[in-house]
Amino acid sequence: MRQFVSALLISLFVVSAYGSSCTSPKATVTSFSTQDATILTQLAHVGEFNLKCGNGAKPNLFAEFPCGKVVPVAQVGDEKYQVSWTEEIKKGSSGNVVVRLFDEDGYANLRKVQRDGGKVANVKSLVDITISTKGAYKGPWVKAELVAALIVAGVAYFAVTTKAKVQL
């Protein structure tokens, strides 16, 4: 009986840690963006962050991007999470992207406001993280073929004018 009670208490502790809301969240963020886009059609951005809750909770998270899209956040470690997205190269820019994070209760409130047609900005997020995105190399400004054609044209012009001067 004693083992049953201790197992029950341990399982209640685990459930309360995983099921409770995160209090006093603190996040540290690292980010990665595609660096070379010469042969790609989409840029990828990845934000990886550690989230520490004051009460030790490990909530399931959802991320809202500035475009309004809401996606689940991947948990890749004990307190480590990851969120990623892609965008077209032409629309891609460098700078900071603020991503709002919600726990399950916040996500439910967000979905309710979306269904009712209200302002999603009024829904309180668990924490907002800023992900730094970098622009990608899109190739040289001038193509090598154009430079080669201009050099050939210059050499040909020089050859023709020099030949004309020698024949005079």
N, C-alpha and C positions, 0 to 999 in steps of 0.2 A: 504494500500500500504506500509505503514511504517513497519508493522509487516512482510510483505512478504520480504522486503529488509533485515531486521534484521535476519529473518530465513535463507535467502539465504547466508548472510555473515557467520552465525554460521555454516551452513552446509559446506561452502567452507573451513572454518577454520578446521573443523573436517576432511574433505577429505584431506586437505593438510597435516595435522598432521599424518594421517594414510598412506597416499600415498607417502610422501616425503622420501628421503633418510635420514638415520641416520647420523648425524655429531657428531664427538667427542664421540664415544661410550665408555662407561665404564661398565665393567662387574665384578660382584662378584659371586663366584661360591661356592656351597656346593655339596658334592657328597655322594652317598651311594652305597655299593656293597654287594652282597650276602655274609653272614658271615659263614654259615654252609652248606657245599655241600656234606654231607655224603649220602644223598638219592636223590640228584639232578643230572641231566645230563647237565644243562646249568647254567652258572653264569650270574646274571643280574647286570648291572651297570646303575646308574641313576645320571645324572648331572643336578642340578637345579641352575639357575643363574638369577640374576637381571641385566637387561640391561637398562642403562640410556643414552639417546641420548641428545646431547647438544641442539638440536633444538626441543626436546620434541616429536619426531616422535616415532611411535610404529610399526616398520616394521614387516612383515611376514618374518620369518627366516628359513633357511635351514642349516643343519649341514653336514660337510664332515668329515668322520672318516679316520684315517690313512690307512685303508684298501682300501679306494677309494669310499666306499659306501656313497651316499648322501640321506638324509632323511629330511622330514619337522620337524621343531621344534614345540613342543606343547606350546601354551601360556596358562599358568595356573593362571595368575593374571594380574594386571594392567601392571607392568613392569617385571613380573616373567615368566620365560620360563623353559622348561624341555626337556631334550634329554635323550634317554635311548637306550641300546643295550644289547644283550646277546652274550656269547661266550661259547664254549665247555670248560668243566672243565680242560681237559688235555692241552688245549692251553691257558687257563687263567693264567694271571700273575699279580703281583702287581706292582704298579708304577704310572707314570703319562701318561695320554693320551691327546694329543693336538687335539682339535676339532676345525676345521675352520668353522666360521659362515658367511653366506652370506645373503644379503637381496635379493629381487626379481630381481633387476638388476644384481647383482653379480651371482645369480643362473643362469640367462639367459646366461651370459658370460661363466660360467662354463660348461653348457650344450653344448654351441656352440663349445668350445674348445674340449670337449669330442667327439662330432660328427666329428670334423675335424681331430681328432687324435693327437692333440697338447698336450703340457705339462700342466696339471691341476695346478701344483705348481706355474705357472706363473700368474694365475688368482688371483687378489687381493681380499682377504677376508675382510669382514666388521670388524671383530675382531676374534682373536684366544683365546680360553679358554683352560685352563689346568684342566682336571678332574683327581683327585686322585683315583686310584682303589686299592683295598686291596685284598690280597689273601684270599681264603676261607678255613675253616677247612674241611679237607677231611677225617677225621677219624684218629684213632690211627695208628701208624706205624706198631704195632704188634697187630694182632687180638686176642681177648679174648679167642677164642677157642684154639689157638696155645699155649697161656700161660697156660691154664688149662691142656692141653695134656702134656706139659713139666713138670708141677707140679705132675701130676699123674704118669708119667714115673719116676720121681725122687723119689717119695714116694715108688713106687713099687720096684725100684732098692734097696733103703735103706732097705725095708722090707725083700727082698730076701737075701741080703748079711748078715743082722743081723740074720736071721733064720739059715743061713748056719754056721755062727760063733757059735751060741748057740748049734747046733746039734753036733758039733765036740767035 
